[in-house]
């Protein structure tokens, strides 16, 4: 066993009474004394502070080439509109492999003189190596280790954060802006992983603890662990890499077609030209038979990741699998997402999830389970 | 009261015992959202998985503490699993069982021994 890595907030988590778990090589808080359920509901109602420093932060820049050149290079790997991403704006994207499967999903920001990319903790080294090997040597790719990453999420997040760093009302969903705090620069984006209004902040490791203590000194905010982070994202139907997304699932199968702007699709001004384009563009036209769906298990037993789905209650005809599932604190019932194989399943047919050798009826429903509440205007 | 290494408490009453989980176990499990109890009349053997508990986080099992038969179950905790977080050693008992061999109770931990066990 290699020793678990610690984030800049390790001591703070301990002092707050966090229960620690290993996650992607880091020792991370799964919950604080409040517990997952109350943390979840508190974030929905007021605000929550999350340590997401385990995630990868990439800076993509060039001393010799323009941002336009970098964007063009990135568009060879990302099926999204990078050239059209304005300065101080952020966008969701993913890196497909040759077969159209997803190497990782990410958030990319145009920060004027570089692109800033947030990637999954478990994929950091893989993404870094992949990017380094597949884009121009004139472009620098840095996996930065000197900055922590935190999120402040929930309806009170603007008010709480503005007490420390100033006016935030001009920032809309997916806007990016620098703020200063105690002489250091914070990279702030209005985004997150809870489906709610909120902010993600990249800041120097050395500043992180004092900044977070000052945030937690405000009224209306509690620290939130990875447990509630998972239930919050699941309620809003957001994918978790390694569960809902992997190298064998395409973005179209995952229901992420919306993230591929028209300009990159067939008939668009810059159609294709990215790794994995054949499968992905074809699936946009043809509709995949394997698709991410949302489910309500009947009854109260949560059907979690790995639960097999059948069209009968004896386990003969397997039609899919649950990739994320659990109890929804907001809806007070179990919810699941997963994949159905439409070669074997027809709308209207019954669905059963196998749990502990029993078969539980499951109903098909629509994502998100809980409506998102981003600040779009 | 007697305790098992699996964090169950057993309260003897004549030749039957009432069984639940300890405060320590309830706290470790976190917010409990689903409980499946065994059927009345089920014969159980020590170590057999007889109760399923799902917390927000994960699923876990409760093992039969001793050999015997389930003679009563507490459906109130099935209807409201959060009772187990709020009152694990009181209202939120799980089941009552008759014992095949009453003497086996002596092999379980006392409260003091259990307290040392979880330290």
Interface residues (C-beta under 8 A of the other chain):
Chain A: X30 X31 X35 X36 X37 X38 X40 X227 X231 X300 X301 X302 X304 X326 X327 X329 X334 X356
Chain B: X30 X31 X33 X34 X36 X52 X54 X55 X56 X57 X58 X59 X81
